[in-house]
């Protein structure tokens, strides 16, 4: 009887073709992020700049949810990881580049288009490097606390900073091709660089800081509902200010990590390990 009930529950949770609901939900969130990024392009074509930026921000939020949902439901898969990378390239590589080009960089003609191409190419290189780093069987301990370069969602948000500042300050301040072009170049460099940036995957909040942290989250949400563009600009500037701190912290962790000691008198045989499957939704 119990075995029959378990089989019925398993059949209800299994989709035709062998997929499970646990795998469908994270992939559906990833597809939602992809659609949000593409919708940002459509809004930009209509000149609806606030909606275009909002769509890409929504894509970043969904991108942060799909991986956590996959790990929560034990629904990680190689298919999901590949889909997530493709979604990231479109939503955070192609969409911001086109939005910025249609907003101000088209004033520079071919030069503006080249800057957008450079940004998109650097995003693709950043994602490819991230996927290859997942195959390292013995990563250093400090690597779990940092990204190598700026991750894809943060890069998209930083690329759109001039547009968000324009929403807050009004015309005549940040709607210049020079500001947009410089931003695209700097963000493209940060994405492909080896500069460490903080990762929230292993952030540990002490018990005494739990209530202040919740208060801070509440303040951020209140700001997003009441002054969304000012809040996003402040968060972006705080993130940029955290990069020097992350560089110093990573240097300390690398210096404190003991170097492996070679074993004298023994012959070491290296066996090529089997690369683990990429994890679905890992922010790149």
C-alpha positions as CSV (number, residue, x, y, z in Angstrom):
1,X,0.0,0.0,0.0
2,X,2.7,2.4,1.0
3,X,4.7,1.5,-2.1
4,X,1.7,2.2,-4.3
5,X,1.2,5.6,-2.7
6,X,4.9,6.4,-3.3
7,X,4.6,5.4,-6.9
8,X,1.5,7.6,-7.4
9,X,3.3,10.6,-5.8
10,X,6.3,10.0,-8.1
11,X,4.0,9.7,-11.2
12,X,2.3,13.0,-10.3
13,X,5.6,14.8,-9.9
14,X,7.0,13.4,-13.2
15,X,6.4,15.0,-16.5
16,X,6.1,13.3,-19.8
17,X,9.6,12.5,-21.2
18,X,11.2,11.9,-17.8
19,X,11.5,15.4,-16.5
20,X,10.4,16.2,-12.9
21,X,8.6,19.2,-11.5
22,X,11.7,19.9,-9.4
23,X,13.7,20.5,-12.6
24,X,10.9,22.2,-14.5
25,X,10.4,25.0,-11.9
26,X,14.1,26.3,-12.0
27,X,14.2,26.1,-15.8
28,X,10.9,28.0,-16.0
29,X,12.3,30.8,-13.9
30,X,15.4,30.8,-16.2
31,X,13.1,31.1,-19.2
32,X,11.3,33.9,-17.5
33,X,14.6,35.8,-17.0
34,X,15.3,35.3,-20.8
35,X,11.9,36.7,-21.7
36,X,12.4,39.6,-19.4
37,X,15.7,40.5,-21.1
38,X,14.2,40.2,-24.5
39,X,11.3,42.4,-23.4
40,X,13.8,45.0,-22.3
41,X,14.9,45.2,-26.0
42,X,11.3,45.6,-27.2
43,X,10.6,48.4,-24.7
44,X,13.8,50.2,-25.8
45,X,12.7,49.9,-29.4
46,X,9.5,51.7,-28.4
47,X,11.4,54.4,-26.5
48,X,10.0,53.2,-23.1
49,X,13.3,53.5,-21.3
50,X,12.1,53.0,-17.8
51,X,10.3,49.8,-18.7
52,X,13.4,48.6,-20.6
53,X,15.6,49.1,-17.5
54,X,12.9,47.5,-15.3
55,X,12.8,44.4,-17.5
56,X,16.5,43.8,-17.2
57,X,16.4,44.3,-13.4
58,X,13.6,41.8,-13.2
59,X,15.8,39.4,-15.3
60,X,18.5,39.9,-12.7
61,X,16.2,39.0,-9.9
62,X,14.9,35.9,-11.6
63,X,18.5,34.9,-12.3
64,X,19.2,35.0,-8.6
65,X,16.2,32.9,-7.9
66,X,16.6,30.0,-10.4
67,X,19.8,28.6,-9.0
68,X,18.6,28.8,-5.4
69,X,15.3,27.2,-6.3
70,X,17.2,24.4,-8.1
71,X,19.3,23.7,-5.1
72,X,16.4,23.9,-2.8
73,X,14.3,21.4,-4.9
74,X,17.4,19.3,-5.7
75,X,16.6,19.9,-9.3
76,X,20.1,20.9,-10.7
77,X,21.0,19.6,-14.1
78,X,23.5,20.1,-16.9
79,X,20.6,21.2,-19.2
80,X,19.6,23.8,-16.7
81,X,23.2,25.1,-16.4
82,X,23.5,25.4,-20.2
83,X,20.1,27.2,-20.4
84,X,21.1,29.5,-17.6
85,X,24.3,30.6,-19.5
86,X,22.4,31.2,-22.7
87,X,19.8,33.2,-20.8
88,X,22.5,35.3,-19.0
89,X,24.1,36.2,-22.3
90,X,20.9,37.4,-23.9
91,X,19.5,39.2,-20.8
92,X,22.7,40.7,-19.4
93,X,24.9,40.8,-22.5
94,X,22.8,41.5,-25.6
95,X,19.9,43.4,-24.0
96,X,21.9,46.1,-22.0
97,X,24.1,46.7,-25.1
98,X,21.1,47.3,-27.3
99,X,19.3,49.4,-24.8
100,X,22.4,51.7,-24.3
101,X,22.9,51.9,-28.1
102,X,19.4,52.9,-28.8
103,X,19.4,55.4,-25.9
104,X,22.6,57.4,-26.4
105,X,25.3,55.5,-28.1
106,X,23.7,55.6,-31.6
107,X,24.8,59.3,-31.6
108,X,28.4,58.0,-32.2
109,X,27.3,55.8,-35.1
110,X,29.8,53.0,-35.8
111,X,31.9,53.8,-32.8
112,X,29.0,53.5,-30.4
113,X,28.0,50.2,-32.0
114,X,31.6,48.9,-31.6
115,X,31.5,49.8,-27.9
116,X,28.2,47.8,-27.5
117,X,29.8,44.8,-29.4
118,X,32.8,45.0,-27.1
119,X,30.6,44.8,-24.0
120,X,28.6,41.9,-25.4
121,X,31.7,40.0,-26.4
122,X,33.2,40.5,-22.9
123,X,30.0,39.2,-21.4
124,X,30.3,36.0,-23.5
125,X,34.0,35.6,-22.6
126,X,33.1,36.1,-18.9
127,X,30.4,33.4,-19.0
128,X,32.7,31.0,-20.9
129,X,35.4,31.5,-18.3
130,X,33.0,30.9,-15.5
131,X,31.7,27.7,-17.0
132,X,35.3,26.3,-17.4
133,X,36.2,27.2,-13.9
134,X,33.4,24.9,-12.6
135,X,35.4,21.9,-13.9
136,X,38.3,22.6,-11.4
137,X,38.1,19.6,-9.0
138,X,40.2,21.2,-6.3
139,X,39.4,25.0,-6.2
140,X,41.1,27.0,-3.4
141,X,39.0,27.6,-0.3
142,X,38.9,31.4,-0.9
143,X,37.3,30.9,-4.3
144,X,33.9,30.2,-2.9
145,X,33.8,33.7,-1.4
146,X,34.6,35.6,-4.5
147,X,33.8,35.9,-8.2
148,X,36.6,36.4,-10.8
149,X,35.5,39.7,-12.3
150,X,32.1,41.2,-12.1
151,X,29.3,38.7,-12.5
152,X,26.8,38.9,-15.3
153,X,23.7,40.4,-13.5
154,X,25.9,43.0,-11.7
155,X,27.6,43.9,-15.0
156,X,24.2,44.6,-16.6
157,X,23.1,46.8,-13.7
158,X,26.4,48.7,-13.9
159,X,26.1,49.2,-17.6
160,X,22.7,50.7,-17.1
161,X,23.8,53.1,-14.3
162,X,23.8,56.2,-16.6
163,X,20.3,55.4,-17.7
164,X,19.1,55.0,-14.1
165,X,20.9,58.2,-13.1
166,X,19.1,60.0,-16.0
167,X,15.8,58.8,-14.6
168,X,16.7,60.3,-11.2
169,X,18.5,63.6,-12.3
170,X,16.5,64.4,-15.4
171,X,17.8,65.3,-18.9
172,X,21.0,67.1,-19.5
173,X,23.2,65.4,-17.0
174,X,23.9,61.7,-17.8
175,X,22.3,61.3,-21.2
176,X,25.6,61.9,-23.0
177,X,27.2,59.4,-25.4
178,X,30.6,60.0,-23.7
179,X,29.3,58.9,-20.3
180,X,27.5,55.9,-21.8
181,X,30.5,54.8,-23.8
182,X,32.9,55.2,-20.9
183,X,30.6,53.1,-18.7
184,X,30.4,50.3,-21.3
185,X,34.2,50.2,-21.6
186,X,34.8,50.1,-17.8
187,X,32.1,47.5,-17.2
188,X,33.4,45.3,-20.0
189,X,36.9,45.5,-18.5
190,X,35.6,44.6,-15.0
191,X,33.8,41.5,-16.3
192,X,36.8,40.0,-18.1
193,X,39.3,41.1,-15.5
194,X,40.8,38.9,-12.7
195,X,39.6,41.3,-10.1
196,X,37.8,39.5,-7.2
197,X,34.3,40.6,-6.3
198,X,32.3,39.5,-3.4
199,X,30.0,36.5,-3.7
200,X,27.0,36.0,-1.4
201,X,27.1,32.2,-1.7
202,X,29.0,31.7,1.6
203,X,28.1,34.9,3.5
204,X,27.6,34.0,7.1
205,X,25.5,36.4,9.2
206,X,26.2,36.2,13.0
207,X,23.1,35.8,15.1
208,X,23.6,39.2,16.7
209,X,23.4,40.8,13.2
210,X,20.3,39.0,12.1
211,X,17.8,41.7,13.2
212,X,19.9,44.7,11.8
213,X,20.3,42.8,8.6
214,X,16.5,42.3,8.3
215,X,16.1,46.0,9.0
216,X,18.5,46.8,6.2
217,X,16.6,44.6,3.8
218,X,13.4,46.3,4.8
219,X,15.0,49.7,4.1
220,X,16.2,48.6,0.7
221,X,12.7,47.3,-0.3
222,X,11.1,50.5,1.0
223,X,13.6,52.5,-1.2
224,X,12.8,50.3,-4.2
225,X,9.1,50.9,-3.8
226,X,9.3,54.6,-3.2
227,X,12.4,55.8,-5.1
228,X,13.5,52.8,-7.2
229,X,16.0,54.5,-9.5
230,X,17.8,56.4,-6.7
231,X,17.9,53.1,-4.6
232,X,19.4,51.1,-7.5
233,X,22.0,53.8,-8.2
234,X,23.0,53.8,-4.6
235,X,23.3,50.1,-4.6
236,X,25.4,50.2,-7.7
237,X,27.8,52.7,-6.3
238,X,28.1,50.7,-3.0
239,X,28.9,47.6,-5.1
240,X,31.6,49.5,-7.0
241,X,33.0,50.7,-3.7
242,X,33.1,47.2,-2.4
243,X,35.5,46.0,-5.1
244,X,38.7,47.4,-3.4
245,X,37.6,45.8,-0.2
246,X,37.1,42.4,-1.9
247,X,40.6,42.7,-3.5
248,X,42.2,43.3,0.0
249,X,40.2,40.5,1.6
250,X,41.0,38.0,-1.1
251,X,44.7,38.8,-0.8
252,X,44.6,38.2,2.9
253,X,42.8,34.8,2.5
254,X,45.3,33.7,-0.2
255,X,48.2,34.7,2.0
256,X,46.7,32.8,5.0
257,X,46.1,29.6,3.0
258,X,48.9,27.1,3.5
259,X,50.7,25.9,0.4
260,X,50.6,22.2,-0.4
261,X,53.8,20.4,0.7
262,X,55.4,18.1,-1.8
263,X,56.0,14.5,-0.5
264,X,59.7,13.5,-0.8
265,X,60.6,10.2,-2.2
266,X,57.2,9.5,-3.7
267,X,56.2,9.5,-7.3
268,X,53.0,11.4,-7.9
269,X,50.6,10.1,-10.6
270,X,48.1,12.6,-11.9
271,X,44.7,11.2,-12.9
272,X,42.5,13.4,-15.0
273,X,39.3,13.8,-12.9
274,X,35.8,13.7,-14.3
275,X,34.5,17.3,-14.5
276,X,31.4,17.8,-12.4
277,X,28.3,19.0,-14.1
278,X,27.8,22.8,-13.9
279,X,25.3,23.9,-11.3
280,X,22.0,25.3,-12.5
281,X,21.6,29.0,-12.0
282,X,25.0,29.8,-10.6
283,X,25.3,33.5,-11.0
284,X,28.1,34.1,-13.5
